[in-house]
Amino acid sequence: MINPMKYKYLVAIMTADKKAYDITQFVEDVSWEEGENQLAARISFSAKNDKTSKGRISSLAKPGCYAALLYSYNGGKNAEATRGKIVEWNPSARTSGEKFKVKAYDVLYDLQESQDHVYFSAGVKTKSAIVQVLKRWGIKVTSYSGPNVKHGKLAYKSEKLGTVVVKILKEAKKKGGIEACLRAVKMNVTVVGFGTNKTVYHFEETQHLTEVNHKISTTGMVTRVKIIGKANDDGCSPVEATVDGKTSYGIRQKIVSRGTNDTLDEAKKEAREILADDGKPKEEITIKLPDIPIIRKGDKIHLKTASISAGYYIVISATHDVDKMLMTLGLKKAPAAKKSSGNKKTKAKSYDVGDIVNFHGGKHYVSSYPDARGYSVGAGKAKITIKGGSGKAHPWHLVTQNWNQTHVWGWVDDGSFD
């Protein structure tokens, strides 16, 4: 099982002349964040303006230079969490007694802040459109596990490119594609399908979490969309259709004006899309727990708490507090696995001795019998060594394959692994 206390961060600066410096000892209030509605990841820290052999810190960490956060586990090799170009800098700190604040954003920031005209002919696929938009900005897509559906004509005028990318991904989701986000890795980008991570971490409220917050709100909810047509000579606009959603929450109405060139069916489709996006109560789930740098926005985790239902959740935002070694994750429920339709029969997955499986975490027992004593262990890879235990209550015997991930070594229940 992984031990979050064994992670360690390092803060580095790359100057304009491409020289790298470790400034970890000079910084505090260090954090990095992947926001729910932000394309680019952000690094923030305060620095003591100490004088070094290379000059004051404020002369090294300044706009145009790069800041990077690296992490290591248990004294091992450094890996990069994120890097970004410094865009905010407080130059008033001139002495070592003063501090100055720095903010840096990853390679997606320029895309997020830039406008352009974007046009794709009908038939373009999601991957091609995303790759082309990023390529124009000199950003290479090195990995793609997002949606790849066929689109109609895509036309955006004077829109921010970050918004364009998000809109294309949202449309792909509406067409049945997987939900996805962009993730900067060094100076390149990967397009990550939500929940496609191979290692799924399991967290329990009593063992791993320091805080759980759950909020449900109907503020901003739309329950009815009224479609109106072109106004007559008296200025009156006829009501052409009304599309209802969850009106049991009350009537929260929005108006859609049908354009001259739009059919009523197209207007109804727009109304249904509004209800799909804004027609249900908004659920906000956040958890706070020891920092694990490798957990990123778009990852799937498994959660067990008293206040929300146990199951799989998608990370939609992640804030890592480096000083306190805590992270705050914004979550939403992972979509249920799609069931097969029609006459096709799906074969249930069968397991056998020798199979390597992903244990979800939870109790393992000293025997397969109902009265056996159980102990909680974390999630990770394990091997099936016995199936069909004679006690039947906990019919599978698992043995860990990675002691740093999980200490499972005992009998477990049906459904506790996949």
Buried (B, 14 or more C-beta within 10 A) or exposed (E): BBEBEEBBBBBBBBBEEEEEBEBBEBBEBBBBBBBEEBBBBBBBBBBBBBEEEEEBBBBBBBEEBBBBBBBBBEEEEBEBBBBBBBBEBBEEBEEEEEBBEBBBBBBBBBBBBEBBEBEBEEEBBBBEBBBEBBEEBEBEBEEBBBBBBEBEEBEBEEBBBBBBBBBBBBBBBBEEBBBBBBBBBEEBBBBBBBBEBEBBBBBBBEEBBEEBEEEEEEEEBBBBBBBBBEEEEEEEBEEBBEBBBBEEBEEBEBEBBBEEEBEEEEBBBBBBBBBEEBBBEEEBBBBBBBBBBBBBBBBBBBBBBEEBEBEBBBBBBBBBBBEEBBBBBBBBBBEEEEEEEEEEEEEEEEEEEEBEBBBBBBBBBEBBBEEBEBEEBBBBBBBBEBBEBEBEBBBBBBEBBEEBBBBBBBBBBEEBBE
